[in-house]
């Protein structure tokens, strides 16, 4: 059974006639797509009509405004148009051959001359459901028919009017090209509307949806997997060693594992992913058992990726040792903690540690722009004098989404090298504006078209109230920051000392811990050069204990600045260090305390010689010559750099 269409019925073919927006020819709706492909190649510069044949009369919607513009005497074109409207033999659809065009010239590019509606969109559905003969209805038509008939008539009535409209169209296309970023003053394709952007943002987070699948798209880690690195060569050769990926959150550890997984699937390598936060030892043993079977029966390798491997304790990590050793599995672990402290030393010796650094701002901007382009969001250039929002565009029946370039830069800086935080912030800001349906109003006394959604720098700052501070009170960053604070005060850099103090306190550090370290610094580095520094430090500790955070932060800041400005002396610290070195390096039993220095509280001790020969210093007016060190250490000077 064959299904008849509009081209099979002359009456239906007459009703389903549409007009080409390029050459203004009327044709059956079933032929419009193939005709446009040829017509756009022949007329890439604009809406010029072909010179080979006279233009067909454009169909007009019978309206009151168009009736007033009609001349009293109908022209020949209008007479032929009126005949074409009647459903007789003269109004049958033309054959496909009448719309055939010469073959496409070599090197020609198909440049859309108007915004192309996607299939399934509301605009496209209207074009297929609304016949041209019913154009007089008051219901809305499709996007390509929605242009005002008065503008169409004005474009074809007089040369002067046509020129004016052409200039207006040129300005409109230039504005659209600036908005779309398309060269040559023509937009490449219709930008998605707000509802389409919302649908793309719903569901998976952007950080998971936009993970790159190839190493060439992996940005920001040139030192680890750059073109000339050993790891890059191994990965490209599909020789993946056992790895421990160590880096801060959002630096690309999971993404690098995702790239390795995609490359492994192409070479029939089994890739298994587990998370140490939810997996158990039994899960790991099941994977290892399957890997053994795959290797024995099919000679197939298995790569096991353990996310957050530092969550496994030492005994759980020992499960991997024999199987990594014999090559049953290739282990890839990801951790944000220092592997030296959190990963078994025996396992570390069997894996290569790859350090991934915090992403630079340029890399975060690249990742954000990749997400913005995938969503079809337009970036407004603040340095460009022409504002594309001030021009109207019929590129979409849905409102377009824009974002300021300042907002992108601000988001990249606030992310603090965390690409996941940046993408989540972008997703949050766009969804917030779409939910609020922020419509551009008047800006600089210019009326903006309705339905446009703008994401500003303020929207991004609201989503990320402050910088994402990387600090872990129980991790390596805790010791890194306190070490930096200590060294900054030792170097008398009061600005750096205040900065590292702020990093710790704003990251949630216990103020009493910082105060205890300041007490230590007062004796270790200031010492006898300013004995009152110890008093300042102890007072700061007591004040922090009394009032707590956040009031005590200024007490700590005062003490830090005082210690940074104070003169430094490590004389006492160095001398005591020499004493400890002397005690640790002494061979044999430690020398006894000399008898004259011993206390004699009993008669027996006095009879044994305890305290005999001791000279009581207050009883002498002149200095007393007396030895206070053991005989083996007589003459030792711990305040000299040379140790005993």
ZAMIRO-681917 format. One record per residue (C-alpha): residue in three letters; z, y, x. Coordinates in Angstrom, 1 decimal. Layout:
N
PT,ALA,Z,Y,X
...
//
This chain:
644
PT,UNK,0.0,0.0,0.0
PT,UNK,-1.0,3.3,1.4
PT,UNK,0.9,6.5,0.8
PT,UNK,-1.2,9.5,0.0
PT,UNK,-0.5,12.9,1.5
PT,UNK,-1.5,16.4,0.8
PT,UNK,-4.7,16.0,2.7
PT,UNK,-5.8,13.2,0.2
PT,UNK,-5.4,15.3,-2.9
PT,UNK,-7.5,18.6,-3.0
PT,UNK,-5.0,20.2,-5.3
PT,UNK,-2.0,19.4,-3.2
PT,UNK,-3.9,20.4,-0.1
PT,UNK,-4.6,23.8,-1.6
PT,UNK,-0.9,24.2,-2.4
PT,UNK,0.3,23.2,1.1
PT,UNK,-1.7,25.8,3.0
PT,UNK,0.1,27.7,5.7
PT,UNK,-0.8,30.5,8.0
PT,UNK,-1.0,30.3,11.7
PT,UNK,1.2,33.0,13.3
PT,UNK,-1.1,33.3,16.3
PT,UNK,-4.7,33.6,14.8
PT,UNK,-3.6,34.3,11.2
PT,UNK,-5.8,31.5,9.9
PT,UNK,-4.9,29.6,6.7
PT,UNK,-4.9,25.8,7.0
PT,UNK,-3.4,22.7,5.5
PT,UNK,0.3,22.2,6.5
PT,UNK,-0.5,18.8,7.9
PT,UNK,-2.8,20.3,10.5
PT,UNK,-0.6,23.2,11.7
PT,UNK,1.1,21.4,14.6
PT,UNK,-2.1,20.2,16.3
PT,UNK,-3.8,23.6,15.6
PT,UNK,-0.9,25.5,17.3
PT,UNK,-1.1,23.5,20.5
PT,UNK,-4.8,24.4,20.9
PT,UNK,-4.4,27.9,19.6
PT,UNK,-1.6,28.9,21.9
PT,UNK,-3.8,27.8,24.9
PT,UNK,-6.7,29.9,23.7
PT,UNK,-4.6,33.0,23.0
PT,UNK,-1.6,33.0,25.3
PT,UNK,-1.4,36.8,25.5
PT,UNK,-0.5,37.6,21.9
PT,UNK,-1.6,37.4,18.3
PT,UNK,-5.3,38.1,18.9
PT,UNK,-7.6,36.5,16.4
PT,UNK,-10.6,34.5,17.6
PT,UNK,-13.8,36.4,18.0
PT,UNK,-16.1,33.4,17.3
PT,UNK,-15.6,33.5,13.6
PT,UNK,-14.5,36.2,11.2
PT,UNK,-10.8,36.0,10.4
PT,UNK,-9.8,34.4,7.2
PT,UNK,-8.1,36.6,4.6
PT,UNK,-4.3,36.3,4.9
PT,UNK,-2.5,35.1,1.8
PT,UNK,-0.3,37.8,0.3
PT,UNK,2.7,37.4,-1.7
PT,UNK,2.1,39.0,-5.1
PT,UNK,4.9,41.5,-5.1
PT,UNK,5.4,45.0,-6.4
PT,UNK,5.2,46.6,-3.0
PT,UNK,2.0,44.7,-2.1
PT,UNK,0.4,45.6,-5.4
PT,UNK,0.9,49.3,-4.8
PT,UNK,-0.9,49.0,-1.5
PT,UNK,-4.0,47.3,-2.8
PT,UNK,-7.1,49.5,-3.2
PT,UNK,-8.6,50.1,-6.6
PT,UNK,-11.9,48.3,-5.7
PT,UNK,-11.3,44.8,-4.3
PT,UNK,-13.0,44.1,-1.0
PT,UNK,-15.1,41.1,-0.2
PT,UNK,-12.3,39.5,1.7
PT,UNK,-9.9,40.0,-1.2
PT,UNK,-12.5,38.5,-3.6
PT,UNK,-12.9,35.4,-1.4
PT,UNK,-9.1,35.3,-1.2
PT,UNK,-8.8,35.3,-4.9
PT,UNK,-11.3,32.5,-5.2
PT,UNK,-9.4,30.4,-2.6
PT,UNK,-6.3,30.6,-4.6
PT,UNK,-7.8,28.7,-7.6
PT,UNK,-7.5,24.9,-7.3
PT,UNK,-11.2,24.1,-7.6
PT,UNK,-13.7,22.5,-5.2
PT,UNK,-14.1,25.7,-3.3
PT,UNK,-10.4,25.7,-2.4
PT,UNK,-10.3,22.2,-0.9
PT,UNK,-8.8,21.9,2.5
PT,UNK,-11.0,22.1,5.5
PT,UNK,-11.7,19.1,7.7
PT,UNK,-9.9,18.5,11.0
PT,UNK,-13.0,19.2,12.9
PT,UNK,-13.0,22.8,11.7
PT,UNK,-9.9,23.4,13.7
PT,UNK,-10.9,21.7,16.9
PT,UNK,-10.9,23.8,20.0
PT,UNK,-12.6,23.5,23.3
PT,UNK,-10.8,21.2,25.8
PT,UNK,-7.7,22.6,27.6
PT,UNK,-8.7,24.4,30.8
PT,UNK,-7.2,23.0,34.0
PT,UNK,-3.9,24.5,35.1
PT,UNK,-3.3,26.0,31.7
PT,UNK,0.4,26.1,30.5
PT,UNK,1.6,25.9,27.0
PT,UNK,3.5,29.1,26.5
PT,UNK,5.2,29.4,23.1
PT,UNK,4.2,32.6,21.5
PT,UNK,7.0,32.5,18.9
PT,UNK,10.4,30.8,18.7
PT,UNK,9.9,27.1,18.0
PT,UNK,12.2,25.6,15.4
PT,UNK,13.7,22.2,16.1
PT,UNK,13.0,19.3,13.8
PT,UNK,15.7,18.7,11.3
PT,UNK,17.0,22.3,11.4
PT,UNK,17.4,24.2,8.2
PT,UNK,14.5,26.5,9.1
PT,UNK,12.2,23.6,9.8
PT,UNK,13.0,21.9,6.6
PT,UNK,12.2,25.0,4.7
PT,UNK,8.8,25.2,6.2
PT,UNK,7.9,21.7,5.0
PT,UNK,9.3,22.0,1.6
PT,UNK,8.1,25.4,0.5
PT,UNK,4.3,25.6,-0.3
PT,UNK,2.4,28.7,0.5
PT,UNK,1.1,29.1,-3.1
PT,UNK,4.6,29.6,-4.3
PT,UNK,5.3,32.5,-2.0
PT,UNK,6.0,34.8,-4.8
PT,UNK,9.3,33.1,-5.5
PT,UNK,12.5,35.0,-4.7
PT,UNK,14.0,32.0,-2.9
PT,UNK,14.1,32.2,0.9
PT,UNK,11.2,30.7,2.8
PT,UNK,10.9,29.1,6.2
PT,UNK,11.4,31.1,9.3
PT,UNK,7.7,31.4,10.1
PT,UNK,7.0,32.6,6.5
PT,UNK,10.1,34.8,6.3
PT,UNK,8.4,37.8,7.8
PT,UNK,8.0,40.7,5.4
PT,UNK,4.5,40.8,3.8
PT,UNK,4.4,44.5,4.2
PT,UNK,4.5,44.1,8.0
PT,UNK,1.7,41.6,7.9
PT,UNK,-0.5,43.9,5.8
PT,UNK,0.3,46.8,7.9
PT,UNK,-0.7,44.8,11.0
PT,UNK,-4.2,44.2,9.5
PT,UNK,-5.0,47.3,7.5
PT,UNK,-5.6,49.9,10.3
PT,UNK,-5.9,50.0,14.1
PT,UNK,-3.3,52.6,14.4
PT,UNK,-0.8,50.6,12.5
PT,UNK,-1.7,47.5,14.4
PT,UNK,-1.1,49.2,17.7
PT,UNK,2.3,50.5,16.7
PT,UNK,3.3,47.0,15.5
PT,UNK,2.0,45.5,18.7
PT,UNK,4.1,47.8,20.8
PT,UNK,7.1,47.0,18.7
PT,UNK,6.5,43.3,19.1
PT,UNK,6.0,43.7,22.8
PT,UNK,9.4,45.4,23.1
PT,UNK,10.9,42.7,21.0
PT,UNK,9.5,39.9,23.2
PT,UNK,10.6,41.7,26.3
PT,UNK,14.1,41.9,25.0
PT,UNK,14.1,38.3,24.0
PT,UNK,12.8,37.3,27.4
PT,UNK,15.6,39.1,29.0
PT,UNK,18.1,37.4,26.8
PT,UNK,16.6,33.9,27.3
PT,UNK,15.9,34.4,31.0
PT,UNK,12.3,33.5,30.6
PT,UNK,9.6,34.9,32.9
PT,UNK,6.5,36.6,31.7
PT,UNK,8.1,38.3,28.7
PT,UNK,8.0,35.1,26.6
PT,UNK,11.0,32.9,25.6
PT,UNK,10.5,29.3,26.5
PT,UNK,12.2,27.8,23.5
PT,UNK,14.5,28.7,20.6
PT,UNK,18.1,29.2,21.7
PT,UNK,20.6,27.0,19.8
PT,UNK,22.6,28.7,17.1
PT,UNK,26.4,29.1,16.9
PT,UNK,26.7,26.0,14.7
PT,UNK,24.7,23.9,17.1
PT,UNK,26.9,25.1,20.0
PT,UNK,30.0,24.2,18.0
PT,UNK,28.7,20.7,17.5
PT,UNK,28.0,20.3,21.2
PT,UNK,31.5,21.4,22.1
PT,UNK,33.2,19.2,19.6
PT,UNK,34.1,15.7,20.8
PT,UNK,34.2,15.0,24.5
PT,UNK,35.5,17.7,26.8
PT,UNK,32.9,19.6,28.9
PT,UNK,34.3,18.2,32.1
PT,UNK,33.6,14.7,31.0
PT,UNK,30.2,15.4,29.4
PT,UNK,28.8,17.3,32.3
PT,UNK,29.7,15.0,35.2
PT,UNK,26.7,14.8,37.6
PT,UNK,25.0,11.4,38.1
PT,UNK,23.6,12.1,41.6
PT,UNK,25.0,13.3,44.9
PT,UNK,22.6,16.2,45.1
PT,UNK,24.3,17.7,42.0
PT,UNK,27.8,17.2,43.4
PT,UNK,28.8,20.7,44.6
PT,UNK,31.7,22.2,46.5
PT,UNK,32.5,19.3,48.9
PT,UNK,30.1,19.8,51.7
PT,UNK,32.6,18.8,54.4
PT,UNK,33.3,15.4,52.7
PT,UNK,29.9,14.4,51.3
PT,UNK,27.5,16.9,52.8
PT,UNK,24.0,15.9,53.9
PT,UNK,25.0,15.2,57.5
PT,UNK,28.2,13.4,56.8
PT,UNK,28.9,9.7,57.4
PT,UNK,30.0,9.0,53.9
PT,UNK,26.8,10.5,52.4
PT,UNK,24.7,8.2,54.6
PT,UNK,26.8,5.2,53.5
PT,UNK,26.6,6.0,49.8
PT,UNK,22.8,6.6,50.0
PT,UNK,22.4,3.3,51.7
PT,UNK,24.6,1.6,49.0
PT,UNK,27.1,0.6,51.6
PT,UNK,30.3,1.7,49.9
PT,UNK,33.5,1.2,52.0
PT,UNK,37.0,1.1,50.6
PT,UNK,38.1,4.7,50.1
PT,UNK,41.1,6.7,49.2
PT,UNK,40.0,10.0,47.6
PT,UNK,42.7,12.6,48.2
PT,UNK,42.5,16.1,46.7
PT,UNK,43.9,18.6,44.2
PT,UNK,43.2,18.2,40.5
PT,UNK,39.7,19.2,39.4
PT,UNK,38.1,18.9,42.9
PT,UNK,35.7,16.0,42.0
PT,UNK,37.5,12.8,42.8
PT,UNK,36.7,11.1,39.5
PT,UNK,33.2,12.6,39.5
PT,UNK,32.5,11.2,42.9
PT,UNK,33.6,7.8,41.6
PT,UNK,31.3,8.2,38.6
PT,UNK,28.4,8.9,40.9
PT,UNK,29.1,5.8,42.9
PT,UNK,29.4,3.8,39.7
PT,UNK,25.9,5.0,38.5
PT,UNK,24.4,4.1,41.9
PT,UNK,26.1,0.7,41.9
PT,UNK,24.6,-0.2,38.5
PT,UNK,21.1,0.4,39.9
PT,UNK,21.9,-2.2,42.6
PT,UNK,23.6,-4.8,40.3
PT,UNK,27.0,-4.1,41.7
PT,UNK,29.9,-4.5,39.3
PT,UNK,32.0,-1.4,38.9
PT,UNK,35.5,-1.6,37.2
PT,UNK,37.7,1.4,36.4
PT,UNK,41.4,1.2,35.9
PT,UNK,44.1,3.9,35.6
PT,UNK,47.4,3.4,37.3
PT,UNK,49.1,5.3,34.5
PT,UNK,48.3,2.6,32.0
PT,UNK,47.2,-0.5,33.9
PT,UNK,49.6,-3.3,34.9
PT,UNK,49.6,-5.8,37.7
PT,UNK,48.2,-8.5,35.4
PT,UNK,45.2,-6.2,34.7
PT,UNK,44.5,-5.9,38.4
PT,UNK,44.8,-9.7,38.9
PT,UNK,42.4,-10.3,36.1
PT,UNK,39.8,-8.0,37.7
PT,UNK,40.3,-9.7,41.1
PT,UNK,39.9,-13.1,39.6
PT,UNK,36.6,-12.0,37.9
PT,UNK,35.5,-10.5,41.2
PT,UNK,36.1,-13.8,43.0
PT,UNK,34.0,-15.6,40.4
PT,UNK,31.2,-13.1,40.6
PT,UNK,31.2,-13.3,44.4
PT,UNK,31.3,-17.1,44.4
PT,UNK,28.7,-17.9,41.8
PT,UNK,26.4,-14.9,41.7
PT,UNK,27.0,-13.3,45.2
PT,UNK,27.7,-10.1,43.3
PT,UNK,29.9,-7.4,44.7
PT,UNK,32.7,-5.7,42.8
PT,UNK,34.0,-2.1,43.2
PT,UNK,37.4,-1.4,41.7
PT,UNK,38.2,2.3,41.1
PT,UNK,42.0,3.0,40.6
PT,UNK,42.6,6.5,39.3
PT,UNK,46.0,8.0,40.2
PT,UNK,46.7,5.1,42.6
PT,UNK,49.9,6.8,43.7
PT,UNK,51.4,5.7,40.4
PT,UNK,51.5,2.1,41.6
PT,UNK,54.6,1.3,43.6
PT,UNK,54.5,-0.4,47.0
PT,UNK,54.7,-4.0,45.6
PT,UNK,51.8,-3.3,43.2
PT,UNK,49.7,-1.8,46.0
PT,UNK,50.3,-5.0,48.0
PT,UNK,48.3,-6.9,45.4
PT,UNK,45.1,-5.4,46.8
PT,UNK,45.8,-6.2,50.5
PT,UNK,44.3,-9.7,50.9
PT,UNK,41.4,-9.1,48.6
PT,UNK,40.4,-5.8,50.3
PT,UNK,40.8,-7.6,53.6
PT,UNK,38.4,-10.4,52.8
PT,UNK,35.9,-8.3,50.9
PT,UNK,36.5,-9.7,47.4
PT,UNK,36.7,-6.1,46.1
PT,UNK,35.8,-2.7,47.4
PT,UNK,38.7,-0.5,46.5
PT,UNK,38.3,3.2,45.6
PT,UNK,41.6,5.0,44.9
PT,UNK,42.0,8.6,43.7
PT,UNK,45.3,10.5,44.2
PT,UNK,46.6,14.0,44.2
PT,UNK,49.5,13.1,46.5
PT,UNK,49.6,12.7,50.2
PT,UNK,48.5,9.1,50.9
PT,UNK,50.8,9.1,53.9
PT,UNK,53.8,9.2,51.6
PT,UNK,52.5,7.5,48.4
PT,UNK,50.1,4.8,49.6
PT,UNK,51.2,1.6,51.4
PT,UNK,50.5,1.9,55.2
PT,UNK,48.9,-1.5,55.3
PT,UNK,46.5,-0.5,52.5
PT,UNK,45.8,2.8,54.3
PT,UNK,44.7,0.9,57.4
PT,UNK,42.1,-1.0,55.3
PT,UNK,40.7,2.1,53.6
PT,UNK,39.1,5.3,54.7
PT,UNK,40.8,8.5,53.5
PT,UNK,38.4,11.2,52.2
PT,UNK,40.0,14.6,51.8
PT,UNK,38.5,16.7,49.0
PT,UNK,39.4,20.3,49.2
PT,UNK,40.0,22.9,46.5
PT,UNK,36.6,24.1,45.1
PT,UNK,35.5,27.6,46.3
PT,UNK,34.8,30.2,43.7
PT,UNK,31.1,30.0,44.2
PT,UNK,31.1,26.2,43.4
PT,UNK,33.1,26.8,40.3
PT,UNK,30.6,29.5,39.2
PT,UNK,27.8,27.0,39.7
PT,UNK,29.5,24.4,37.6
PT,UNK,30.3,26.9,34.8
PT,UNK,26.7,28.2,34.8
PT,UNK,25.4,24.6,34.6
PT,UNK,27.6,24.2,31.5
PT,UNK,26.5,27.5,30.0
PT,UNK,22.9,26.6,30.4
PT,UNK,23.3,23.2,28.9
PT,UNK,24.9,24.8,25.8
PT,UNK,22.2,27.4,25.5
PT,UNK,24.6,30.3,25.9
PT,UNK,23.0,33.5,27.1
PT,UNK,24.7,35.4,30.0
PT,UNK,24.7,39.2,29.6
PT,UNK,24.2,41.0,32.9
PT,UNK,26.5,44.0,33.1
PT,UNK,24.3,45.5,35.9
PT,UNK,21.2,45.5,33.7
PT,UNK,20.7,48.9,32.0
PT,UNK,18.8,47.3,29.1
PT,UNK,21.1,45.6,26.6
PT,UNK,19.3,42.6,25.0
PT,UNK,21.7,42.6,22.1
PT,UNK,20.4,45.9,20.9
PT,UNK,17.1,44.2,19.9
PT,UNK,16.7,41.9,16.9
PT,UNK,15.1,38.5,17.3
PT,UNK,13.9,35.9,14.9
PT,UNK,14.3,33.1,17.4
PT,UNK,16.9,31.4,15.3
PT,UNK,18.2,31.3,11.8
PT,UNK,21.6,30.6,13.3
PT,UNK,23.6,33.3,15.2
PT,UNK,23.2,33.2,19.0
PT,UNK,26.1,32.9,21.4
PT,UNK,26.4,35.3,24.4
PT,UNK,28.9,35.5,27.3
PT,UNK,29.5,38.3,29.7
PT,UNK,28.9,37.7,33.4
PT,UNK,32.3,39.3,34.1
PT,UNK,33.9,36.6,31.9
PT,UNK,32.2,33.9,34.0
PT,UNK,33.5,35.4,37.3
PT,UNK,37.0,35.9,35.8
PT,UNK,37.1,32.3,34.6
PT,UNK,36.0,31.0,38.0
PT,UNK,38.8,33.0,39.8
PT,UNK,41.5,32.0,37.3
PT,UNK,40.6,28.4,37.6
PT,UNK,42.0,28.4,41.2
PT,UNK,39.5,25.8,42.4
PT,UNK,40.0,23.5,39.5
PT,UNK,36.6,22.8,37.9
PT,UNK,38.2,20.9,35.0
PT,UNK,40.4,23.9,34.2
PT,UNK,37.4,26.2,34.3
PT,UNK,35.3,24.0,32.0
PT,UNK,38.2,23.6,29.6
PT,UNK,38.8,27.3,29.6
PT,UNK,35.1,28.0,28.8
PT,UNK,35.2,25.4,26.0
PT,UNK,38.3,26.9,24.6
PT,UNK,37.0,30.5,24.7
PT,UNK,33.7,29.7,23.1
PT,UNK,35.3,27.6,20.4
PT,UNK,37.8,30.3,19.7
PT,UNK,35.1,32.9,19.2
PT,UNK,33.0,30.6,17.0
PT,UNK,36.0,29.8,14.9
PT,UNK,36.8,33.5,14.5
PT,UNK,33.2,34.2,13.9
PT,UNK,33.4,37.4,16.0
PT,UNK,30.3,39.4,14.9
PT,UNK,29.1,42.1,17.2
PT,UNK,29.8,45.4,15.6
PT,UNK,29.0,48.9,16.9
PT,UNK,29.1,49.4,20.6
PT,UNK,28.2,52.8,22.1
PT,UNK,27.0,53.9,18.7
PT,UNK,24.4,51.1,18.6
PT,UNK,24.2,48.8,15.6
PT,UNK,23.9,45.1,16.7
PT,UNK,22.2,42.5,14.6
PT,UNK,24.6,40.5,12.5
PT,UNK,25.4,36.9,13.3
PT,UNK,25.7,37.3,17.1
PT,UNK,28.8,35.8,18.8
PT,UNK,30.0,37.3,22.1
PT,UNK,32.5,35.8,24.5
PT,UNK,34.1,38.6,26.5
PT,UNK,36.3,38.7,29.6
PT,UNK,39.3,39.3,27.4
PT,UNK,38.7,36.1,25.5
PT,UNK,38.7,34.2,28.7
PT,UNK,41.9,35.8,29.8
PT,UNK,43.6,34.9,26.5
PT,UNK,42.6,31.3,27.0
PT,UNK,44.0,31.3,30.6
PT,UNK,47.0,33.6,30.6
PT,UNK,47.5,33.4,34.3
PT,UNK,46.1,31.6,37.3
PT,UNK,46.4,27.9,37.4
PT,UNK,49.0,27.6,40.2
PT,UNK,48.9,24.3,42.1
PT,UNK,52.5,23.4,42.9
PT,UNK,54.4,20.2,42.6
PT,UNK,58.1,20.3,43.2
PT,UNK,58.2,16.7,44.2
PT,UNK,54.9,16.5,46.1
PT,UNK,53.3,17.7,49.3
PT,UNK,52.7,21.3,48.0
PT,UNK,56.5,21.7,47.8
PT,UNK,56.8,21.2,51.5
PT,UNK,53.7,23.1,52.4
PT,UNK,54.9,26.3,50.6
PT,UNK,58.4,26.2,52.1
PT,UNK,57.0,25.7,55.5
PT,UNK,54.7,28.7,55.0
PT,UNK,57.6,30.8,53.9
PT,UNK,59.7,29.9,56.9
PT,UNK,56.9,30.6,59.4
PT,UNK,56.0,33.9,57.7
PT,UNK,59.6,35.1,58.0
PT,UNK,59.7,33.9,61.6
PT,UNK,56.6,35.9,62.3
PT,UNK,58.1,39.0,60.7
PT,UNK,55.3,39.2,58.1
PT,UNK,57.2,40.5,55.1
PT,UNK,54.0,40.5,52.9
PT,UNK,53.2,36.9,53.5
PT,UNK,56.8,35.9,53.1
PT,UNK,57.0,37.5,49.7
PT,UNK,53.7,35.9,48.7
PT,UNK,54.9,32.4,49.5
PT,UNK,58.2,33.0,47.8
PT,UNK,56.3,34.0,44.7
PT,UNK,54.1,30.9,44.9
PT,UNK,57.2,28.8,44.8
PT,UNK,59.1,30.6,42.1
PT,UNK,56.1,31.0,39.8
PT,UNK,55.3,27.3,40.3
PT,UNK,58.7,26.3,39.0
PT,UNK,60.7,25.8,42.2
PT,UNK,64.5,25.7,42.0
PT,UNK,65.8,29.0,43.3
PT,UNK,68.9,27.4,44.8
PT,UNK,66.7,25.3,47.0
PT,UNK,65.0,28.4,48.4
PT,UNK,68.4,30.1,48.8
PT,UNK,69.6,27.1,50.9
PT,UNK,66.6,27.4,53.1
PT,UNK,67.3,31.1,53.7
PT,UNK,70.8,30.4,54.8
PT,UNK,69.4,27.9,57.3
PT,UNK,66.9,30.4,58.5
PT,UNK,69.6,33.1,59.0
PT,UNK,71.2,31.0,61.7
PT,UNK,68.2,29.1,63.1
PT,UNK,65.8,32.0,63.6
PT,UNK,67.9,35.2,63.4
PT,UNK,71.1,33.9,64.9
PT,UNK,73.1,36.2,67.1
PT,UNK,70.4,38.9,67.1
PT,UNK,71.7,40.0,63.7
PT,UNK,74.9,38.1,62.7
PT,UNK,75.0,39.9,59.3
PT,UNK,71.8,38.0,58.3
PT,UNK,73.9,35.0,57.6
PT,UNK,76.1,37.1,55.3
PT,UNK,73.0,38.3,53.4
PT,UNK,71.7,34.8,52.9
PT,UNK,75.0,33.4,51.7
PT,UNK,75.4,36.3,49.3
PT,UNK,71.9,35.6,48.0
PT,UNK,72.7,32.0,47.4
PT,UNK,75.9,32.9,45.5
PT,UNK,74.0,35.5,43.4
PT,UNK,71.3,32.9,42.4
PT,UNK,74.1,30.5,41.5
PT,UNK,75.7,33.1,39.3
PT,UNK,72.7,34.6,37.3
PT,UNK,69.9,32.1,37.7
PT,UNK,66.2,32.6,37.0
PT,UNK,64.4,34.9,36.4
PT,UNK,67.0,37.6,37.3
PT,UNK,67.7,36.1,40.7
PT,UNK,64.2,36.3,41.9
PT,UNK,64.7,39.9,43.2
PT,UNK,67.8,38.7,45.1
PT,UNK,65.7,36.1,46.9
PT,UNK,63.0,38.7,47.5
PT,UNK,65.6,41.1,49.1
PT,UNK,66.9,38.4,51.4
PT,UNK,63.4,37.3,52.4
PT,UNK,62.4,40.8,53.3
PT,UNK,65.7,41.4,55.2
PT,UNK,65.2,38.2,57.2
PT,UNK,61.6,39.0,57.9
PT,UNK,62.5,42.4,59.3
PT,UNK,65.5,41.3,61.2
PT,UNK,65.4,40.7,65.0
PT,UNK,65.0,37.1,65.9
PT,UNK,66.9,34.9,68.3
PT,UNK,66.8,31.1,68.7
PT,UNK,69.3,31.0,71.5
PT,UNK,71.9,29.1,69.6
PT,UNK,69.3,26.8,67.9
PT,UNK,67.7,25.9,71.2
PT,UNK,71.0,25.3,73.0
PT,UNK,72.1,23.0,70.3
PT,UNK,68.8,21.2,70.4
PT,UNK,69.3,20.6,74.1
PT,UNK,72.7,19.1,73.4
PT,UNK,71.2,16.7,70.9
PT,UNK,68.5,15.7,73.3
PT,UNK,71.1,15.1,76.0
PT,UNK,73.1,12.8,73.8
PT,UNK,70.1,10.8,72.7
PT,UNK,68.7,10.4,76.2
PT,UNK,72.1,9.3,77.8
PT,UNK,72.0,5.8,79.1
PT,UNK,75.1,3.6,79.0
PT,UNK,78.4,4.5,77.4
PT,UNK,79.2,8.1,76.7
PT,UNK,81.5,9.7,79.2
PT,UNK,85.2,9.9,78.1
PT,UNK,87.0,13.1,77.4
PT,UNK,88.8,14.4,80.5
PT,UNK,92.6,13.7,80.4
PT,UNK,93.6,17.4,80.8
PT,UNK,91.6,18.2,77.6
PT,UNK,93.2,15.5,75.5
PT,UNK,96.0,16.2,73.0
PT,UNK,99.4,14.6,73.6
PT,UNK,101.4,14.5,70.4
PT,UNK,103.5,11.5,71.4
PT,UNK,105.7,10.6,74.4
PT,UNK,103.4,7.6,75.2
PT,UNK,100.4,9.8,75.4
PT,UNK,102.2,12.2,77.7
PT,UNK,103.2,9.3,79.9
PT,UNK,99.6,8.2,80.1
PT,UNK,98.6,11.5,81.4
PT,UNK,97.2,13.1,78.3
PT,UNK,97.1,16.9,78.7
PT,UNK,98.4,17.0,82.2
PT,UNK,96.9,19.7,84.4
PT,UNK,95.6,21.8,81.4
PT,UNK,95.8,25.5,82.0
PT,UNK,96.6,27.5,78.8
PT,UNK,94.3,30.5,79.1
PT,UNK,96.4,33.1,77.2
PT,UNK,99.1,32.5,79.8
PT,UNK,96.9,33.9,82.6
PT,UNK,95.9,37.4,83.1
PT,UNK,92.9,36.5,85.2
PT,UNK,90.1,34.1,84.4
PT,UNK,91.0,30.5,84.6
PT,UNK,89.0,28.1,86.7
PT,UNK,88.9,25.0,84.7
PT,UNK,86.3,22.3,83.9
PT,UNK,85.6,21.5,80.2
PT,UNK,82.7,19.1,80.5
PT,UNK,82.9,15.4,81.5
PT,UNK,82.5,14.8,85.2
PT,UNK,79.0,13.4,84.7
PT,UNK,77.8,16.6,83.0
PT,UNK,79.6,19.0,85.3
PT,UNK,77.5,22.1,85.9
PT,UNK,75.1,21.5,82.9
PT,UNK,73.7,24.6,81.1
PT,UNK,72.3,23.9,77.7
PT,UNK,71.1,27.5,77.2
PT,UNK,68.4,27.1,79.8
PT,UNK,65.1,25.7,78.8
PT,UNK,65.5,22.7,81.1
PT,UNK,67.4,19.9,79.4
PT,UNK,69.8,17.5,81.1
//
